[in-house]
């Protein structure tokens, strides 16, 4: 067993360096030259196990190699049972299946040795001599080790072929799935576009009614109409989020890419944040490094990222409390976080908040469950990381969502493939 394990370990780096085919050819050539034989062949069992065929040979003619398949008869079966078989006079021994071909080839003696591997005996190594000669027990034992090495190389080759075939099938499946995914995302974008226009039209009609342009509206009617407008707002937001999600997944934001100033992005986001926070009586605290660098990315998406975090913070922060927007840099990256003094996130749902369509309160009418999922994708496309902490580290209340993006990062439209390659 130690011999098999040692031979297997020897074969691995050699195969990796030169390939199984070259190793097998080197084996038959070395045996032929080293033993002073006429030639050497490695014969493999057919899938049915009833015949042998030449896998690789040295020193014998193509005519002899192509003489025909070797039937698994009693003599062959003896070798396949694990014993070396020596035929001293190949021209007259009845165990030789093609005696005329052997005589024509000039073969005098044949030594057949089983090629063992972990999976069993894979075939036979045959050594042909041009003169009648004998092999000592020591010589046969050494050649048996070489035959075993050949069997292990063949097994490794088959394993490599299986892996290669499986890899090719996997690539084909991934290609098919990618095409299906692209078709699905295109379908989603088309459906979302077709839904958005009629919904917006219905909303505008309702608003016309609410303004009294079509006649008086009772308080009860006004209440229901305002609820309808709010619901349509939510549906339009969901459609917009789905369109954004499909664009990010399909890598369709290339036209948006440019050199972007972090300062301009955050300045715009602070303006939006004040518009959301002031009506609710929430105080906004801003601390932004004035010397933040530029990045090659999508200004639209980076603003969307920060605005999503601010919108969530405003939604869950009560009147009179604060929301913080902070941005700073170190030698490697830019760090931005949005922190609130709201109710916080329950520990059991914290790991799920960046999942698609996840809502902490499934019954809540506000929100689509896609905001943080879209935010995660935007960060990943810029080679960054995003995470949430609740309660926030220093205050012990509310929630802090932080993202970091490396300096000099270039927006990566193929980030999904990169992320898969990095996964263990």
TAPE-V144644 format. One record per residue. N is the residue number from 1. RES is the residue in one letter. SS is DSSP state (@ for helix, = for strand, . for the rest). PSI is psi in whole degrees, -180 to 180 (999 if undefined). NEAR is the number of other C-alpha atoms within 12 Angstrom. Layout:
N|RES|SS|PSI|NEAR  N|RES|SS|PSI|NEAR
//
This chain:
1|X|.|-37|12  2|X|@|-38|9  3|X|@|-44|20  4|X|@|-44|26  5|X|@|-41|17  6|X|@|-45|15  7|X|@|-39|28  8|X|@|-44|28  9|X|@|-36|18  10|X|@|-40|22  11|X|@|-32|32  12|X|@|-55|26  13|X|@|-31|16  14|X|@|-45|23  15|X|@|-43|28  16|X|@|-34|18  17|X|@|-44|13  18|X|@|-11|16  19|X|.|149|21  20|X|@|-41|31  21|X|@|-45|25  22|X|@|-36|23  23|X|@|-45|30  24|X|@|-41|37  25|X|@|-38|27  26|X|@|-36|28  27|X|@|-51|37  28|X|@|-35|38  29|X|@|-43|26  30|X|@|-40|25  31|X|@|-43|35  32|X|@|-49|27  33|X|@|-44|19  34|X|@|-31|18  35|X|@|-5|26  36|X|.|27|20  37|X|.|172|32  38|X|.|-41|34  39|X|=|176|38  40|X|=|143|45  41|X|=|148|44  42|X|=|119|43  43|X|=|131|38  44|X|=|150|36  45|X|=|140|31  46|X|.|161|19  47|X|.|-32|11  48|X|.|-16|11  49|X|.|14|20  50|X|.|-2|19  51|X|=|161|23  52|X|=|145|33  53|X|=|153|30  54|X|=|125|29  55|X|=|-47|29  56|X|=|142|33  57|X|=|161|35  58|X|=|136|30  59|X|.|-4|30  60|X|.|156|32  61|X|.|159|23  62|X|@|-35|16  63|X|@|-42|13  64|X|@|-40|29  65|X|@|-38|27  66|X|.|17|18  67|X|.|-21|21  68|X|.|164|16  69|X|.|149|22  70|X|=|122|29  71|X|=|145|23  72|X|.|91|27  73|X|.|-165|20  74|X|@|-43|17  75|X|@|-43|27  76|X|@|-40|35  77|X|@|-33|27  78|X|@|-42|21  79|X|@|-43|31  80|X|@|-16|31  81|X|.|-10|23  82|X|.|10|25  83|X|.|142|24  84|X|.|140|36  85|X|=|126|31  86|X|=|124|33  87|X|=|109|33  88|X|.|-40|26  89|X|.|89|26  90|X|.|-25|33  91|X|.|-24|27  92|X|.|-5|20  93|X|.|125|20  94|X|.|-13|16  95|X|.|-14|27  96|X|.|123|31  97|X|.|-26|26  98|X|.|70|24  99|X|@|-39|24  100|X|@|-42|19  101|X|@|-37|23  102|X|@|-43|31  103|X|@|-43|24  104|X|@|-34|18  105|X|@|-16|27  106|X|.|30|26  107|X|.|126|36  108|X|.|-48|32  109|X|=|154|35  110|X|=|126|40  111|X|=|122|42  112|X|=|127|39  113|X|=|134|45  114|X|=|142|43  115|X|=|101|39  116|X|=|157|36  117|X|=|-179|33  118|X|.|-29|23  119|X|.|4|18  120|X|=|-167|20  121|X|=|124|31  122|X|=|-17|38  123|X|=|-152|45  124|X|=|138|50  125|X|=|126|52  126|X|=|134|47  127|X|=|126|50  128|X|=|133|44  129|X|=|151|37  130|X|.|-12|28  131|X|.|150|22  132|X|.|126|22  133|X|.|165|23  134|X|.|158|23  135|X|.|134|27  136|X|.|163|14  137|X|@|-36|13  138|X|@|-42|11  139|X|@|-43|18  140|X|@|-39|26  141|X|@|-40|18  142|X|@|-45|20  143|X|@|-31|33  144|X|@|-37|35  145|X|@|-41|31  146|X|@|-40|38  147|X|@|-39|41  148|X|@|-40|41  149|X|@|-41|42  150|X|@|-43|49  151|X|@|-40|40  152|X|@|-37|39  153|X|@|-44|42  154|X|@|-41|43  155|X|@|-42|30  156|X|@|-39|33  157|X|@|-45|25  158|X|@|-40|19  159|X|@|-43|18  160|X|@|-43|20  161|X|@|-41|16  162|X|@|-43|14  163|X|@|-42|14  164|X|@|-42|14  165|X|@|-41|14  166|X|@|-39|14  167|X|@|-40|14  168|X|@|-42|14  169|X|@|-40|14  170|X|@|-43|15  171|X|@|-42|14  172|X|@|-41|14  173|X|@|-42|15  174|X|@|-40|15  175|X|@|-43|14  176|X|@|-43|14  177|X|@|-37|14  178|X|@|-42|19  179|X|@|-43|15  180|X|@|-41|15  181|X|@|-43|18  182|X|@|-41|21  183|X|@|-40|17  184|X|@|-44|18  185|X|@|-38|25  186|X|@|-42|24  187|X|@|-43|19  188|X|@|-45|25  189|X|@|-40|27  190|X|@|-45|19  191|X|@|-45|19  192|X|@|-42|27  193|X|@|-42|22  194|X|@|-28|18  195|X|@|-33|23  196|X|@|-43|26  197|X|@|-51|19  198|X|@|-35|17  199|X|@|-42|26  200|X|@|-37|25  201|X|@|-44|18  202|X|@|-44|22  203|X|@|-43|26  204|X|@|-37|21  205|X|@|-43|20  206|X|@|-40|28  207|X|@|-35|25  208|X|@|-43|20  209|X|@|-43|23  210|X|@|-33|26  211|X|.|-7|17  212|X|.|13|17  213|X|.|-22|13  214|X|.|5|12  215|X|.|173|11  216|X|.|147|14  217|X|.|128|20  218|X|.|165|14  219|X|@|-39|12  220|X|@|-43|12  221|X|@|-41|17  222|X|@|-43|20  223|X|@|-47|15  224|X|@|-38|18  225|X|@|-40|26  226|X|@|-38|23  227|X|@|-39|19  228|X|@|-42|24  229|X|@|-42|26  230|X|@|-42|22  231|X|@|-41|24  232|X|@|-37|29  233|X|@|-45|26  234|X|@|-41|24  235|X|@|-41|27  236|X|@|-38|29  237|X|@|-41|26  238|X|@|-42|28  239|X|@|-44|30  240|X|@|-42|29  241|X|@|-41|33  242|X|@|-41|33  243|X|@|-45|30  244|X|@|-44|33  245|X|@|-44|35  246|X|@|-36|31  247|X|@|-43|30  248|X|@|-43|35  249|X|@|-35|33  250|X|@|-4|31  251|X|.|39|27  252|X|.|26|25  253|X|.|14|26  254|X|@|-41|22  255|X|@|-18|15  256|X|@|-12|20  257|X|=|136|23  258|X|=|176|20  259|X|=|121|20  260|X|=|136|27  261|X|=|122|26  262|X|@|-38|36  263|X|@|-43|28  264|X|@|-41|24  265|X|@|-50|31  266|X|@|-31|37  267|X|@|-44|27  268|X|@|-40|21  269|X|@|-37|36  270|X|@|-39|33  271|X|@|-44|21  272|X|@|-41|25  273|X|@|-41|36  274|X|@|-39|27  275|X|@|-28|20  276|X|@|-38|27  277|X|@|-42|33  278|X|@|-47|22  279|X|@|-24|17  280|X|@|4|23  281|X|.|30|18  282|X|.|134|28  283|X|=|134|28  284|X|=|126|34  285|X|=|121|24  286|X|=|131|26  287|X|=|96|21  288|X|=|128|26  289|X|.|125|21  290|X|.|-12|18  291|X|.|36|15  292|X|.|146|29  293|X|.|179|28  294|X|=|165|27  295|X|=|147|28  296|X|=|108|27  297|X|=|-155|35  298|X|=|112|34  299|X|@|-38|33  300|X|@|-46|27  301|X|@|-37|38  302|X|@|-38|42  303|X|@|-41|32  304|X|@|-41|32  305|X|@|-55|39  306|X|@|-40|45  307|X|@|-35|35  308|X|@|-43|34  309|X|@|-41|44  310|X|@|-43|45  311|X|@|-43|32  312|X|@|-42|39  313|X|@|-43|41  314|X|@|-39|39  315|X|@|-34|28  316|X|.|12|30  317|X|.|125|31  318|X|.|163|23  319|X|.|141|23  320|X|.|-10|18  321|X|.|-179|26  322|X|=|155|32  323|X|=|135|43  324|X|=|135|37  325|X|=|116|37  326|X|=|142|33  327|X|=|132|34  328|X|=|171|28  329|X|=|157|25  330|X|.|-177|17  331|X|.|-23|13  332|X|.|-30|15  333|X|=|169|25  334|X|=|133|34  335|X|=|131|33  336|X|=|137|41  337|X|=|150|39  338|X|=|125|44  339|X|=|142|45  340|X|=|170|46  341|X|.|38|35  342|X|.|-155|30  343|X|.|-12|24  344|X|.|179|31  345|X|.|133|30  346|X|.|140|19  347|X|@|-36|15  348|X|@|-21|11  349|X|@|-8|18  350|X|@|-43|23  351|X|.|-12|18  352|X|.|-5|22  353|X|.|-18|32  354|X|.|5|29  355|X|.|154|21  356|X|.|134|22  357|X|.|18|22  358|X|.|130|23  359|X|.|129|25  360|X|.|-36|29  361|X|.|99|17  362|X|.|-23|12  363|X|.|-10|11  364|X|.|136|15  365|X|.|-28|20  366|X|.|146|25  367|X|.|151|31  368|X|.|-11|33  369|X|.|12|32  370|X|.|-13|34  371|X|@|-53|37  372|X|@|-30|41  373|X|@|-43|33  374|X|@|-41|40  375|X|@|-43|41  376|X|@|-44|40  377|X|@|-41|39  378|X|@|-44|43  379|X|@|-46|40  380|X|@|-36|35  381|X|@|-23|40  382|X|.|21|39  383|X|.|27|31  384|X|.|-172|31  385|X|=|151|26  386|X|=|142|33  387|X|=|165|29  388|X|=|147|34  389|X|=|130|29  390|X|=|119|30  391|X|.|164|23  392|X|.|145|26  393|X|.|-52|19  394|X|.|-41|14  395|X|.|-28|18  396|X|.|11|17  397|X|.|169|23  398|X|.|-155|32  399|X|=|142|37  400|X|=|126|36  401|X|=|124|40  402|X|=|141|35  403|X|=|150|37  404|X|=|141|32  405|X|=|127|38  406|X|=|148|29  407|X|.|142|27  408|X|.|9|23  409|X|.|145|26  410|X|=|131|26  411|X|.|130|36  412|X|.|108|29  413|X|.|-14|29  414|X|.|33|24  415|X|@|-29|25  416|X|@|-43|24  417|X|@|-40|18  418|X|@|-42|15  419|X|@|-38|19  420|X|@|-40|10  421|X|@|-32|10  422|X|@|-19|9  423|X|.|143|8  424|X|.|999|5
//
